[in-house]
Amino acid sequence: MTTAPHPLVSRARHLADDLLAPHAERVDQEGVPESHIEAVKRSGLLGVGAPVEYGGAGAPAAVAREIVEILAGACCSTWFVQQQHHTPVKLLADSPFPVRERLLRPLATGELLSGVAYAHVRAFPRVPVRVTPERGGWRFDGTVPWYTGWGLNDVMMLAGVSDTEEVVFAAAEAREQKGMRPSPPMRLAALTAARTVSLELDGLWLPEEALVRRTPWQEFAQVDRPRNANASPAAFGVAYAALGLLEDGGPDAKDTARSLRDRLDTVRRRAYALADHPVPHEGVEERLTLRIQAYDLMRAATTAAVVAGGGRSMVLDSRAQRLAREAMFLLVQGQTAEVRRLHLEALRTTAQ
């Protein structure tokens, strides 16, 4: 490189090398500790894309992607908890409502950590969470199937769909309260450490001052579809981490790593070029194709790391096994019906 890396990229590397990667296998089994979250808060990474005038870094998307790769490759569970934070920051930065002045600065500076409870909105016309105006505020009823970071987050960005097919986002305290009851922490095949629960909402009432955004569902979907079609930087991060293990192996492992790295570099370059395209609605089909190719290379890289590790890969503290399970998680994280259909079609074609 001819220029120095962005300061936040350097901080991410130090955090990954000094704290996250050395403890990733223990965290995978025991859970993301509060000390990891405090270290992320102190690092300034939570404000990577936040406006400078609110204490953030206002860094370009390329910097944010590189940070995702670094953190996800070091400890996917810690990455996933903190990753939830960046969507609320963006929503607040674009919000015309008073909550922006109350919450954006503490989120941008890392004083507070936010989670998200809105992926269920993509299930429309099924409505897992219904929101209705009530008493000068908003009432939420239904089930949030997945909420990550319970017990670590300070704030949550909650969304529901109204009877008029409007998506309503509001900020709530991330704690058990009247009208909101969490399930016990879920035991998952991967990322149990990220403290994921479901939330039962039975008349959770939030005041008008909590309102962040209101938008017709069709407008939400038009913005969400191209964004969700892009390849996740986390997939590249996990894949590169697995290739690093391969490169420390014998000649066969190194040859495999070299071949996969060349292909991964090519997909990454094309995927990020599309992600930076000034018209987000263009090239959606190509974005989806590259996303699936990135998945397949991630799966190949983590499988190769397991194969190279032999019987050692079956031990729960095996790094190769952890990466393979994290790759399985990323296959379905943020998955829409369209992504699932195209991925299954690609797998069917490959198998023929």
PyMOL commands that set and color helices and strands:
alter all, ss='L'
color gray80, all
select helices_A, chain A and resi 7-30+34-43+45-47+52-54+61-74+76-83+86-93+99-108+119-123+192-194+208-210+217-229+233-247+251-275+284-314+319-332+337-351
alter helices_A, ss='H'
color red, helices_A
select strands_A, chain A and resi 114-117+129-134+137-148+155-161+166-173+180-182+196-207+211-216
alter strands_A, ss='S'
color yellow, strands_A
deselect
rebuild
show_as cartoon
